[in-house]
Amino acid sequence: MREDDPSFQILRDAGVEVVVRRSPRPRTADDMIGHLAGIHGVVAGSDNYSAPVLRAAFDLQVICRVGVGYDTVDLAVATERGIQVGTTPGTNQDAVADYAFGLILASARRIVGHHISTAAGEWRREPGPDVWQKTIGIVGAGAIGRGVARRARGFDMTVLAYDVQQDARWAAELGVRYVDLDELFATADYVTLHAPLMPATRHLVNAARLERMKRTAYLINTARGELVDLDALVVALNEGHIAGAALDVFPREPPTDHPILRARNVVLSPHVAGGSEEANAAGGAMACRSVVAALRGGRVAFCVNPEVFASASGRARAMRLPI
């Protein structure tokens, strides 16, 4: 978020001083500790609010993450310290679904490579497979995954889905078939990830699952970088075990000098899937309203650690906020 973001007026109208952080990424724990000194509330991106960072942030009362993921926040320590943690669901799901489907098209039809070669004065054409009437496998059929499914039906695709919580009515209405992960990875022409990061999903895409994929298949990840064993993916790409991949997220961001930057048939982008103009405006406004509510002694909207209300001690109202 930029210093002139209109969402900040919500904060200023509430009497909150806005502090905009400008340090480069990736930010170390020491960077974060320095930035959070004297700060009471945060409208957060994807920085790491780990235990050492939270324990050193003596004044911090609330973190509101723009988006739905909160795996970068140590919830146990936040709760222990009485820090409310919230998210902004429903503000960027369409943006991510659009972007995921865009990455499918870009990967299949070599759009990025064609642009680069044409801009370089070449006239090289590389055919790629259709997306129309192919099979898509959606790992995680929450709001974003369902958005991708709707877009896929517009391309007359066969839609497979995996989720630990199944909605038979939704699947029947849209013509989606729930399958297990083994069938999904073995069958789909395009596998797109929309699962949350948790211990059970870390490296969900590993060497074994990549080997199950068809050699003509593509992997798309706009969810969390740690869902994919990046080293195994590099091997699968370079040895032709799968046709290609498109990644918007990485275990370390940016993925400085990782071999994925030089892998075959890969499209990379800087964790921007949820960042459409409309999504940024909606998410920023919701986060700012939540932070104001919490700093006034209320509760952050869509709190992900409600236990905090039983353990939090009283704190003074905040006067500063970093974005």
Long-range contacts (C-beta under 8 A, 24 or more apart in sequence): 1-43, 1-66, 1-280, 1-284, 1-323, 5-280, 5-284, 5-323, 6-281, 7-281, 7-284, 7-285, 7-287, 7-288, 8-288, 8-323, 10-285, 10-288, 10-289, 10-292, 11-288, 11-291, 11-292, 11-321, 14-292, 14-295, 14-296, 15-319, 16-41, 16-291, 16-292, 16-295, 16-318, 16-319, 16-320, 16-321, 17-319, 17-320, 17-321, 18-321, 18-323, 19-320, 19-321, 19-322, 19-323, 20-322, 20-323, 21-322, 21-323, 25-253, 25-254, 26-252, 26-253, 26-254, 26-256, 29-53, 33-57, 35-322, 36-60, 36-322, 38-320, 39-318, 39-320, 39-321, 39-322, 40-295, 40-315, 40-317, 40-318, 40-319, 40-320, 40-321, 41-291, 41-294, 41-295, 41-318, 41-321, 42-291, 42-321, 42-322, 42-323, 43-284, 43-287, 43-288, 43-291, 43-321, 43-322, 43-323, 44-72, 44-73, 44-287, 46-72, 46-253, 46-271, 47-72, 48-72, 49-73, 49-74, 49-78, 50-74, 51-76, 51-77, 54-78, 54-81, 54-83, 55-81, 57-83, 59-315, 59-318, 61-294, 61-295, 61-315, 61-318, 62-86, 62-290, 62-291, 62-294, 62-295, 62-300, 62-318, 64-88, 64-286, 64-287, 64-288, 64-290, 64-291, 64-294, 64-300, 64-301, 65-287, 66-91, 66-92, 66-280, 66-283, 66-284, 66-287, 67-91, 67-92, 67-274, 67-283, 68-92, 68-93, 68-143, 69-196, 69-197, 69-223, 69-224, 70-304, 71-196, 71-197, 71-198, 71-224, 71-226, 75-304, 75-305, 78-305, 78-308, 79-305, 79-307, 79-308, 79-311, 80-311, 82-308, 82-311, 82-312, 82-313, 82-315, 83-308, 83-312, 84-294, 84-299, 84-300, 84-303, 84-305, 84-308, 84-312, 85-300, 85-303, 85-304, 85-305, 85-308, 86-287, 86-290, 86-294, 86-300, 86-301, 86-302, 86-303, 86-304, 87-302, 87-304, 88-282, 88-283, 88-286, 88-287, 88-290, 88-301, 88-302, 89-143, 89-302, 90-143, 91-279, 91-282, 91-283, 91-286, 92-274, 92-275, 92-276, 92-279, 92-280, 92-282, 92-283, 93-143, 93-144, 93-147, 94-147, 94-276, 94-279, 95-273, 95-274, 95-275, 95-276, 95-278, 95-279, 96-144, 96-147, 96-194, 96-222, 96-273, 96-274, 97-144, 97-147, 97-148, 97-150, 97-151, 98-147, 98-151, 98-276, 99-222, 99-248, 99-272, 99-273, 99-274, 99-276, 100-144, 100-148, 100-192, 100-194, 100-220, 100-222, 100-273, 101-148, 101-151, 101-152, 103-220, 103-222, 103-246, 103-248, 103-267, 103-269, 104-131, 104-136, 104-190, 104-192, 104-218, 104-220, 104-246, 105-131, 106-246, 106-267, 107-218, 107-220, 107-244, 107-245, 107-246, 107-265, 107-267, 108-190, 108-218, 108-244, 112-267, 129-189, 129-216, 129-243, 131-155, 131-157, 131-190, 132-156, 132-157, 133-157, 133-158, 134-158, 134-189, 134-190, 135-159, 135-160, 135-187, 135-188, 135-189, 135-190, 136-160, 136-188, 136-189, 136-190, 136-191, 136-192, 137-161, 137-162, 137-179, 137-184, 137-185, 137-187, 137-188, 137-190, 137-191, 137-192, 138-162, 138-176, 138-192, 138-194, 139-181, 139-184, 139-191, 139-192, 139-193, 139-194, 139-195, 139-204, 140-193, 140-194, 140-195, 140-196, 140-223, 141-166, 141-167, 141-170, 141-176, 141-178, 141-194, 142-194, 144-194, 144-222, 144-223, 145-192, 145-194, 146-170, 146-174, 148-192, 148-194, 149-174, 149-176, 150-174, 160-184, 160-187, 160-188, 181-209, 182-212, 185-209, 185-212, 185-213, 186-212, 186-213, 186-214, 188-213, 188-214, 188-217, 189-214, 189-216, 189-217, 189-218, 190-217, 190-218, 190-220, 191-217, 191-218, 191-219, 191-220, 192-220, 192-221, 192-222, 193-219, 193-220, 193-221, 193-222, 193-223, 193-227, 193-228, 194-222, 194-223, 195-223, 195-224, 195-227, 196-223, 196-224, 197-223, 197-224, 197-226, 197-227, 201-227, 202-226, 202-227, 203-227, 203-228, 203-229, 204-228, 205-229, 205-232, 205-233, 206-232, 207-232, 207-235, 207-236, 210-236, 210-241, 210-242, 211-236, 211-241, 213-241, 213-242, 214-242, 215-240, 215-241, 215-242, 215-243, 216-243, 217-242, 217-243, 218-242, 218-243, 218-244, 218-245, 218-246, 219-244, 219-245, 219-246, 220-245, 220-246, 220-247, 221-245, 221-246, 221-247, 221-248, 221-249, 222-248, 222-249, 222-273, 223-249, 224-249, 225-249, 225-250, 225-251, 225-252, 225-253, 226-251, 230-255, 230-258, 230-260, 231-259, 233-260, 233-263, 234-258, 234-259, 234-260, 234-263, 237-263, 237-264, 237-265, 237-266, 238-263, 238-264, 240-264, 248-272, 248-273, 249-273, 291-321
